[in-house]
Amino acid sequence: MTMKTTRSDPMTVRPWGNYVKLFQENGLWVKRVEVKPGARLSLQKHACRSEKWNIVRGHGYVMLNGRKKIVGAGSVLSVPVGAIHRIANTGKKKLVFIEVAVAANGGKLSEKDIVRLEDDYARAASPVPRGGTSSSGRPASRPRRRII
């Protein structure tokens, strides 16, 4: 088994905050995620991964399959494969959580696994064309927005 410790990897910045991948090996990664005060991630789902979130600082809420759960330091949540979810920071300081993602359904871990259903930052994907798949049987690709 090959392990890759990524602590020295650069921070990935997103409109809602940032994350650093702390560890990665085949089928598993661990990230430290920071959500800015008042920000939230997109309402999304994944076809090829489940996630476990451990809230370590701050407070906010998680939407998980239509249910709202208030979270704070010490909260632990399981996000099953295919679950519709998002996390929001309702505090005045950063909300920090550790995410452990595990590949599922024979899939590979990738940020491309995100299917955005709603997004505060105009990154929401276009609806999948009728039929929902390309000729290869894979999910149809979505056009990318060009930001000028």
N, C-alpha and C positions, 0 to 999 in steps of 0.2 A: 504494500500500500504506500502510495506517495502522498506525503503531506506537504502542504504549502502554507506557511505562516505568512500572513500578509500585513502584519502590523505596520510595516514601513510603507505600505501602499498609500498613495495620496487619498485625500478626502474627496469623495464624490459630492458635488454641490447640486442641490435641487432647489426649486422655488420655495418649497416648504421647510428646508433645512439642509441636512447633509447626513452622510453615513461613511463609515470606514469599515472595510472588510477586515476583520481581525484574524480569521482563520478560514481556510478552504481546503477540502480534499474532495475526491470523487463522490458526488451525491450529497454533499453537505457544505454549508457555509455558516459562519457566525459574523454578524455585523453589529456595530454600535451605531445606533440611529439617534439623531437629534432633530426634534421638531421645534421650529421657532414659535414663540408666543403668538397665539391667535391663528396659527396655520394648521392645515390638515392635509393628509395625503389624499390621493384620488380614491374614489370608491372603485374597488377593483376586485379581481379574482384571478386565480392561477389554475391552470389545467395540470401542471406537472410538478407542483411542490406544495408541501404543507409547511406551516411556520409555527413557531412557539415564540411568544413575546414575553419578556420579563422587564417590567417597568422599574427603572432604578432611580429616577429623579423626575420631579414635576408631577402634574396631574392633567387630566383631560378625560376624553371618552373614546370608546371604541364602538363602532357599529359592526356587528357581526350577524349576517343573515337577517337584517331588519331589526335586530335588538340592540338597544343602546346600553352600554355598561360603563359606569364611571370607574376610572382607573387612577392609581397613584403608585408611589414607590411601594414595591412588594407585590403588586398585582402580576399575575401570570395568566396569559391567555393562549389558547390553542386555536389556530386558524387552519381548519382542515382543507384539503384539496377541493377546489371549486367553490369555497365559501366566499360570499360577497362581504368585503370588509374595508374599513378605513380606520385611521386613528387621528384624533384631533387634540391639539394643545389648547386648553381653556385657561391656562395660567399666565402669569406675567414673566415667568422664567422658562428656560428650555425644558421640554419634556424629553427624557432620554430613556431609550429601551434597548435591550439586547435581543436581537432576532436570530433564532436558529432555524435555518431552512433545510429541509430534507427533500431530495428528489423523489417523485412518486410516479406511478403509472408508466414506468420505463423511460421517463423523461430525463432531460438534462437540466441542471440548474442554469438559469439565464435570466437576465433582466428583461429579455424579450418575451418572457412568459406572462407579463402583465397585460391583462385585458382591462382597460379603463372604461368604466361605465359612466362616471361623472368626474369632472376635474375642474378645480378652481383656477387652473393656469392654462387653459385652452389646449391641453394635451389630450383631451378625450378622443378616443378612436372613433372613426366613422363606423356606421353600422356595417356589419358583414353583408356582402351582396347575397341576393336570394340563393339559397342552396347552402351557403355558409362555408363551402370549401372550394379550393382550387381544383384543377384537373388532376393534380397529384394526390388528392385526398387530404391534403393538409389544410388547416384553416386559411381562408382567403386573406391575402395581405391587404393592409389598409393603407390608403394614400397618406403620405406625410404632409403636414402643414408646413408651408414655407413662411417663416417669420421674417419680416422685413424691418 
